[in-house]
């Protein structure tokens, strides 16, 4: 039986989905941050739970060849990156393994390895920065939350963010200090500035700065704009996000433009996209292009085909598909994103795309009732995956292909299994890394509709696997 505070010598064999190292000691799985598979370490047990224990490394006895000195001075403090202690090769290996494990164990697929497309660069890639504001050393500052806390750590430079984002943060902090702008206190729900938010269009060079505040106005708004513009000459627009509710949501639901148009543009897969602060946009532009190209190739579109894109955001994938399909329909729940999507169709001269703002489940049901029969359904849902009503409505529409883009391998695997049980067969799966140094990973699975006799075969096959794993 493992004992708290005792030190054990052990070898790590793999990773959890959050990237913690996993070792087996006395028959129990022990999760340890910053441990690398293959390493022998001395581990102190910090907590013994019912099924797993947690520990920390006391000493690395035989370091992995993949162990590196973190490039970031905040590694271990900041809750952002998970893999600063290993090289990128190992990070990609573990991410591919994680997707493969989910698809085989939860999804019941039989896979013989899974490929991952790693990023060409692991630094300065994020298109979006969200810096929480606090009073860490008795004065206004902004940076990142310490791991598992809401304590703000001031930072100079974040290696995965753009330099422009850090310059905007520094200039906004200077403005708060110069004009004694009150910092928001989440416990008392008082004060003003909550977050500094930056979005960059890497292909256009455009930058949006957004101050999130617990109020309708800011003191010295024009001085703020001047200071931000002086810090980043290519700044395009400055927006105030009014966020007066309690809670962890970063952005509020109302916006007021302080300078410029209130949005920026970026170019993705050869199309020009307008991006408002609230619209979803992948945080890694180069890798998003690769992901979308792969997903759209799997859709096997041509001008005779209709594609439905559920969870379409600002219409990025929808409009890329429109170039190859007869017609496309995009569905998204956020009004501002649909507004952007319609604008985006227009600014790219795309006439065969329709968008509407609705819950994916309701929209899919309505389309199914209306008799819409898309040849392809593309889904790119948030982390929680797709709900049962969406699965049922999709199956009713009976597309030949379903292409599922996902940022959570576990919910992807769960949904793939449900689709396989309803007559679809997963014919391709791969991963694309959009989040170098961080624990997230994107993946794409293509499912194809089987004929009736194949359906029986698949049901049996799935059941067989279930029995095997029990
Ligand atoms: N395909 C887009 C957006 C993917 S992110 C892109 O790659 O850019 C997932 C999107 O789903 C977000 O825009 C989010 O607002 C939207 N969304 C979340 N819940 C939804 C729901 N129930 N119905 C429709 N859209 C939803």
Boltz pocket constraint, residues with backbone or C-beta under 6 A from the ligand:
constraints:
  - pocket:
      binder: B
      contacts: [[A, 280], [A, 281], [A, 282], [A, 310], [A, 311], [A, 312], [A, 313], [A, 314], [A, 315], [A, 316], [A, 317], [A, 331], [A, 332], [A, 333], [A, 334], [A, 337], [A, 358], [A, 359], [A, 360], [A, 361], [A, 380], [A, 381], [A, 382]]
      max_distance: 6.0
